[in-house]
Amino acid sequence: MKLVPRILALGVVLPLAGLLCSVTIAGGLFRRSLVQDVDRRLLAQAAVESVSLFDGPDGRPHVHMPRSALAAEVMAFAPETSLIDPLGRVVMTVPEGRSPTPVPRAAGPGHPRLESPDSRRRTLTLGVSRPGDGLYTLHLVASLDPVEATMRSFYQAIGGTVAVITLLLAFVLYAQARSLARRVTDLIGFVPSIGGAAPPPERRAEGADELATLGRALTDAARFLHEQRLAHERFLANAAHQLRTPLAVLRTEIDLALRRPRDVGQLREALEMARKETERLTLLARKLLDFESLRSQPIDLQDVDLRSVLRDVVERLSTAADAAGISLVVEGDATVPCRCDPLLVSQALENLVDNSIRFAPSGSRVEISARGGDGACRLVVHDEGPGIPEEERAKVFEPFYRGSTPGSQTGLGLAFVADVARKHGGEARLLPSASGTTVAIELPCGRRSV
């Protein structure tokens, strides 16, 4: 069943059925109460008449209502009265001249019997003893027409109210259902654009309910996936370009070596060039694999001491630093507790220190520090190299960006560092420095990363 009929069925039909059942039950109870009121009036009149049926001056049976000063006002709704003697003869009827209906004789004095011979009448039969004369039967008949008239008015009023409420409810629910159906249809139509090649269409947010929240979440997801798709396409295009250059150089050197005779020195030079390009290809392939693995794999969060991670990186790169004439200086806090992926953070820090070793002049120093405070942990690497030109500082963390500084390699090192920081809910950024380059990795401390 579609959304609109389902909402109308659940919001109108079922409540209406329940309301009608309630009205039926309430009507039955109301009618019963009205009939009980008639019974009480019959019992009250029978009680009054039974004690004074034979107190007239001549001893003849009589009832008092016709003699009342209010007789004209009450006779219209007063019960009809009949009195039957011990022989079964009708002695008296009120109003006079009414044709008496067959009356069952009372079995004994007292014990009034209330009955409904049909839907329009309520009767009371009571035995009244007359000393020395036997058992008389007092029979009262009350019309239930006023009760039925009241019930008709009750059902008409309730029915009209229920009809108005039902129409209003149906109108409101139909409008709401149509609105919900339109919004759901809009979301269904939006879903195919998620992950597509084209940018997702702009959607206007409606309201602040769950559907609006879902719509905004889908829009954000579509934009994120589109941005990821574009980034992935750029990544593949740049990777292909980066791989194509060393492969072209390698093939050219091999073709030249095969095309004309060369002496041993020339062949050695060609092989050295081929080895250099092969090493570049190997480094690029490793960086590409590391970078793509970082983007696709979840991080393994652990409680670690960043100072320990820093010491391990310095130990691994100390040989390369000594060979380049660079001093590695460790600074910062004695312990820096942080919840992070130690392997990824170690790789990111190693990228930064390795860059500093390659770009810093011989005889200089590279300062590496780890500090914590204000809910964040910071790893900082500073070198005394040529630095990064101001116009390039905004782009150095982009994949495959290779600056103008001599010695730039794949353009993936700082991009890898930035992605590691983002994976942990932090950031990597360049810090201002009077000379050289200062790069900081800031990570959240003591809370789960994203």
Buried (B, 14 or more C-beta within 10 A) or exposed (E): EEBBEEBBEEBBEEBBEEBBEEBEEEBEEBBEEBBEEBBEBBBEBBEEBBEEBBEEEEEEBBBBBEEEEEBEEEBEEBBBBBBBBEEEEBBBBBEEEEEBBEBEBBEEEEEBEBEEEEEEBBBBBBBBBBEEEEBBBBBBBBBBEEBBEBBEEBBEEBEEEBEEEBEEBBEEBBEEBEEBBEBBEBBEEBEEBBEEEEEBEEBEEEEEEEBEEEBEEBBEBBBEBBEEBEEEEEBEEBBEEBBEEBBEBBEBBBEEBEEEEBEEEEEEBBBEBBEBBBEBBEBBBEBBEBBEEBEEEEBEBEEBBBBEBBBBBBEEBEEBBEEBEBEBEBEBBEEBBBBBBBEBBBBBBBBBBBBBBBBBEEEBBBBBBBBBEEEBBBBBBBBBBBBBEEEBBEEBBBBBBBBEBEEBBBBBBBBBBBBBBBBBBBEBBBEEEEEBBBBBBBBBBEEEBE
